[in-house]
Amino acid sequence: MHDDFGDRIMSDDIDPPRRRPVEPEIIPPGRPHPFGWPESGVYVSTGARHRIYVSPLGPIGVALILLVLGLLAAIFLLALLGAVLIWIPLLAGLVVAGAVVRLWRR
């Protein structure tokens, strides 16, 4: 079935109906956490099979993150330095070639 504009009518819809998203469970303060969750941190559950628990970072976690960021910054700076060091002899060669051409034309 189609309407006057050639579009399908809602009864022709072949997609299955969408389920409403699951509402998060709000645990009031003072109530014990189910499943033995720790008191601090964030817990996300999207159903019976998907659970994500995020706890606050400790000093070792912060140190590891800073170490990785430092390594990435060092790699970036080495790549930048390498690009600069490649261009220095090329520019020097162009200057010398320009001087030779200028002397040759005289």
PyMOL commands that set and color helices and strands:
alter all, ss='L'
color gray80, all
select helices_A, chain A and resi 10-12+34-36+59-105
alter helices_A, ss='H'
color red, helices_A
select strands_A, chain A and resi 42-45+51-54
alter strands_A, ss='S'
color yellow, strands_A
deselect
rebuild
show_as cartoon
